[in-house]
Amino acid sequence: MARAAPPAMFSIGALSHLTVVEGLARGSRALPDEAPTDALHTSMERRMVVIVMTREMGSRGKDVAAGLASELDLDVVHHELVARHIGRHMGVAESSVLRFLEGRSSLWERWKIDPKRMSSYTAHEILELALRGQVIIRGWGGAQVLRNIPHVISVRIRAPMEKRVEEMFMRLNEPAWEASKPIAHAPSVVREGLWISRAQVKREIERNDRAHANLILRHFGTDWQDPADYDIVLDTGQMSISDCVDKILTLAASADYQLTETSLNVIKQRLGSLGDAAVGAN
């Protein structure tokens, strides 16, 4: 598979307001404040898989990520840990970071958070994670920040709406099934009041889709569903989770996605272009 040539320079202007990544779901390593000075050299001495994954709510993307993490010994990074780390740098709460990046922040939060600093810190965290390697970055914007870095595998996981609704209906109502057991003989109207309806689930999925679409369009000027932004698009309504994992493992083993000095230098160059904006004094 032919890969696009990496850009000569990284423009932070293209990343204004940037996006959310998702936090360490696996492993115990915290995100350090700075990368080791010899990161580029040590990275070349070991395997360095980097996967960025965009998934639709209810598409079971988290299960695909878990399968890959098990097969390749990867950390799965989701938004909470990275938002917490960025919040510490900027002196704001993790929840404020998340609301700001999702476009739901209050007037006070919008006044307190500088979009350019937020953009720089977020880009810096994503690039640092890519530099360390052995990671799956699940979340909004990772594919755009790491676009055209040759060894990075960009994945989109989707599913038909009816499959997504059923998946989320079962997942969200699991506590309700347990809570309803002691009142199994109560009138159905009492028991059903504990459950989230399929109509409610569908509305939440549609709201989440709009948030994703607006975020990527606003920050990067692209359609988050555009297959051209990804190396592979997988439909869990048509494929099993294990088949999805196998497809991505095939890419990870191919020559096109192996770490090289050139691809590491692209990351280094992009980090360098951020300058002091991302790592300066708070």
C-alpha positions in Angstrom: 0.0 0.0 0.0 1.5 3.3 -1.1 1.7 5.9 1.7 1.5 9.7 1.2 4.8 11.5 1.7 5.1 13.3 5.0 4.9 17.1 5.0 8.1 19.1 5.3 6.8 21.2 8.2 4.0 21.0 10.8 1.8 24.0 11.0 0.2 24.6 14.4 -2.2 27.0 12.8 -3.9 24.1 11.2 -4.5 22.7 14.7 -6.2 25.6 16.5 -8.5 24.5 19.2 -7.4 20.9 18.6 -9.2 17.8 19.9 -9.5 15.2 22.6 -7.5 12.1 22.9 -8.5 9.3 25.2 -6.2 8.2 28.5 -4.2 5.2 29.6 -6.7 2.3 29.9 -3.9 -0.2 30.1 -0.6 -0.3 31.9 0.5 1.7 34.8 2.7 4.4 33.2 1.8 8.0 33.9 2.4 10.6 31.2 5.7 12.3 32.1 6.1 16.0 31.7 8.9 15.6 29.2 10.2 12.9 26.8 13.5 11.4 27.5 16.3 13.2 25.6 17.4 10.0 23.9 13.8 9.0 22.9 14.5 9.0 19.2 17.5 6.7 19.6 15.8 4.3 22.0 12.7 4.2 19.8 14.7 2.9 16.9 16.0 0.0 19.0 12.6 -1.4 19.7 9.3 -2.1 18.0 7.2 1.0 17.9 3.6 0.5 16.8 1.4 3.6 16.8 -2.3 3.3 16.0 -4.8 6.1 16.0 -8.4 5.1 16.1 -11.7 7.0 15.5 -14.8 5.0 16.4 -18.5 5.6 16.4 -20.3 5.3 19.7 -21.6 1.7 20.0 -19.4 0.4 17.2 -17.3 -1.7 19.7 -14.2 0.2 18.8 -13.0 -0.2 22.4 -13.1 -4.0 21.9 -11.0 -3.8 18.8 -8.5 -1.6 20.6 -8.4 -4.1 23.5 -7.7 -6.9 21.1 -4.9 -5.0 19.5 -3.4 -4.1 22.8 -3.4 -7.7 23.9 -1.8 -8.9 20.6 0.8 -6.1 20.3 1.4 -5.2 24.0 0.1 -1.7 23.5 -1.1 1.0 25.9 -4.6 2.3 25.0 -4.8 6.0 25.5 -8.2 7.8 26.1 -9.1 11.3 26.8 -9.3 11.4 30.6 -5.6 11.0 31.4 -4.5 13.4 28.7 -7.1 16.0 29.6 -5.9 15.7 33.2 -2.3 16.2 32.2 -3.1 19.2 30.0 -5.3 20.6 32.8 -2.3 20.5 35.2 -0.2 22.4 32.7 -2.8 25.1 32.2 -4.1 25.3 35.7 -7.6 24.3 34.9 -9.8 21.3 35.8 -9.8 18.1 33.7 -13.6 18.6 33.2 -13.0 22.1 31.9 -10.6 20.8 29.3 -13.0 18.2 28.1 -15.9 20.7 27.9 -13.8 23.2 26.0 -12.6 20.7 23.4 -16.1 19.4 22.9 -17.5 22.9 22.5 -19.6 22.8 25.7 -17.6 25.1 27.9 -19.1 27.9 30.0 -18.4 31.6 29.4 -16.0 31.6 32.3 -14.1 28.5 30.9 -13.9 30.1 27.5 -12.5 33.3 29.1 -9.9 31.3 31.2 -8.7 28.9 28.5 -6.5 30.2 25.7 -7.3 28.3 22.5 -3.8 28.6 21.1 -2.2 27.2 24.3 -4.8 24.5 24.5 -4.0 23.6 20.9 -0.3 23.5 21.5 -0.5 21.4 24.7 -2.9 18.9 23.1 -0.8 18.5 20.0 2.3 18.1 22.1 0.7 15.3 24.2 -0.4 13.4 21.1 3.0 13.8 19.4 4.8 12.7 22.6 2.7 9.6 22.8 3.5 8.8 19.2 7.2 9.4 19.8 7.2 6.9 22.7 5.3 4.3 20.6 3.6 1.1 21.5 0.3 2.9 21.8 -3.3 3.1 20.5 -4.7 6.7 20.7 -8.4 6.5 20.7 -10.2 9.7 20.3 -11.0 12.9 18.4 -8.2 14.4 16.4 -5.4 11.8 16.7 -5.7 10.9 13.0 -5.5 14.5 12.0 -2.6 15.4 14.3 -0.6 12.4 13.1 -1.6 12.6 9.5 1.1 11.6 6.9 3.5 10.1 9.5 4.5 7.0 7.6 4.5 4.3 10.3 1.3 5.5 12.0 -1.8 3.4 11.3 -5.0 5.4 11.1 -8.2 3.3 11.7 -11.9 4.2 11.7 -14.4 1.8 13.3 -18.1 2.1 12.3 -21.3 0.1 12.5 -24.9 0.4 11.2 -27.1 2.6 13.4 -29.4 -0.3 14.5 -26.3 -2.3 15.7 -25.0 0.7 17.6 -28.3 1.4 19.3 -28.6 -2.2 20.4 -25.0 -2.3 21.7 -25.5 0.9 23.7 -29.0 -0.1 24.9 -27.5 -3.3 26.5 -24.4 -1.5 27.8 -26.3 1.4 29.4 -29.0 -0.7 30.9 -26.8 -3.3 32.5 -27.1 -1.5 35.9 -30.8 -1.4 35.5 -31.1 -5.1 34.9 -29.4 -5.7 38.3 -31.4 -3.0 40.1 -34.7 -4.5 38.8 -34.1 -8.0 40.2 -35.3 -7.2 43.7 -38.5 -5.8 42.3 -39.1 -8.4 39.7 -42.8 -8.8 40.8 -43.5 -5.0 40.8 -45.7 -3.6 38.0 -43.8 -3.2 34.7 -44.2 0.6 34.8 -42.1 0.6 37.9 -39.4 -1.6 36.5 -39.3 0.0 33.1 -38.7 3.4 34.8 -35.2 2.2 35.6 -34.3 1.6 32.0 -33.1 3.8 29.2 -35.2 3.4 26.1 -33.9 2.6 22.6 -35.2 6.0 21.4 -33.2 7.7 24.2 -30.1 5.7 23.2 -30.5 6.7 19.5 -30.8 10.4 20.4 -27.6 10.2 22.4 -25.7 8.4 19.6 -26.9 11.1 17.1 -25.9 13.9 19.5 -22.5 12.2 19.9 -22.1 11.9 16.1 -22.9 15.6 15.7 -20.4 16.6 18.3 -17.7 14.5 16.6 -18.5 15.9 13.2 -18.6 19.5 14.4 -15.4 19.2 16.3 -13.3 17.8 13.4 -14.9 20.2 10.9 -14.3 23.2 13.2 -10.7 22.3 14.1 -9.4 20.6 10.9 -11.9 21.5 8.2 -12.5 17.8 7.3 -15.3 15.3 7.5 -14.6 12.8 10.3 -16.4 10.1 8.2 -14.2 10.7 5.1 -12.4 7.4 4.4 -9.6 9.3 2.8 -8.4 10.3 6.2 -7.8 6.7 7.3 -5.7 3.8 6.2 -8.5 1.4 6.9 -12.2 1.6 7.7 -13.8 -1.4 9.4 -17.6 -2.1 9.9 -18.3 -4.2 13.0 -21.8 -4.8 11.7 -20.2 -6.9 8.9 -17.0 -8.2 10.5 -16.3 -9.9 13.9 -14.1 -8.1 16.4 -11.4 -10.7 15.8 -11.5 -10.2 12.1 -11.1 -6.4 12.6 -8.1 -7.0 14.8 -6.6 -9.4 12.3 -6.9 -6.8 9.5 -5.1 -4.2 11.5 -2.4 -6.7 12.6 -1.7 -7.3 8.9 -1.2 -3.6 8.4 1.1 -3.4 11.4 3.2 -6.3 10.1 3.6 -4.8 6.6 6.7 -2.9 5.4 4.7 0.3 4.8 4.1 0.8 8.5 7.5 0.1 10.0 9.4 2.7 12.0 12.1 4.5 10.1 14.4 7.4 10.9 12.4 9.5 8.4 9.1 9.0 10.2 10.7 9.7 13.6 12.1 12.8 12.2 8.7 14.0 11.1 7.4 13.6 14.7 10.5 15.4 16.0 10.1 18.2 13.5 6.4 18.7 14.4 7.3 18.7 18.1 10.0 21.3 17.4 7.6 23.5 15.5 5.4 23.8 18.6 8.3 25.6 20.3 7.8 26.9 23.8 4.0 27.3 23.4 3.4 23.7 24.5 6.0 23.4 27.2 6.5 26.9 28.4 5.9 28.2 31.9 2.3 28.0 33.2 
